[in-house]
């Protein structure tokens, strides 16, 4: 999927300085994955594309200790503005807590 319209938010599972983590259902197959929402409000276009490039590097990284990234996209919400959404596999709570802490 290329947008939050492809996902249903189930519940907020964490938040940190960088953003919020949501447990979401992927509408195409019903799989539960995690959407990390990072506000990019106030970032320049250049900064936004740098963030996207970093995410792309992460997505190409395949390593047993790295949570699989399913995708990332920018989505503009009517009230909260533009945010980067990173879709990743739903790991167990311990792994997830570590991910949220790392920011």
Long-range contacts (C-beta under 8 A, 24 or more apart in sequence): 1-26, 1-27, 1-28, 1-71, 1-87, 2-71, 2-73, 3-73, 3-75, 4-35, 4-73, 4-75, 4-85, 7-33, 7-35, 7-87, 9-35, 13-96, 14-96, 14-97, 14-100, 15-100, 16-100, 16-101, 16-103, 17-103, 18-103, 19-83, 21-96, 21-99, 21-100, 23-90, 24-87, 26-87, 32-90, 33-70, 33-87, 33-88, 33-89, 33-90, 34-87, 34-88, 34-89, 34-90, 34-91, 34-96, 35-85, 35-86, 35-87, 36-85, 36-86, 36-88, 36-99, 37-83, 37-84, 37-85, 38-83, 38-84, 38-85, 38-86, 39-80, 39-81, 39-82, 39-83, 39-84, 40-74, 40-82, 40-83, 40-84, 41-80, 41-81, 41-82, 41-83, 48-74, 48-82, 48-84, 51-84, 52-84, 55-84, 55-86, 67-91, 67-95, 67-99
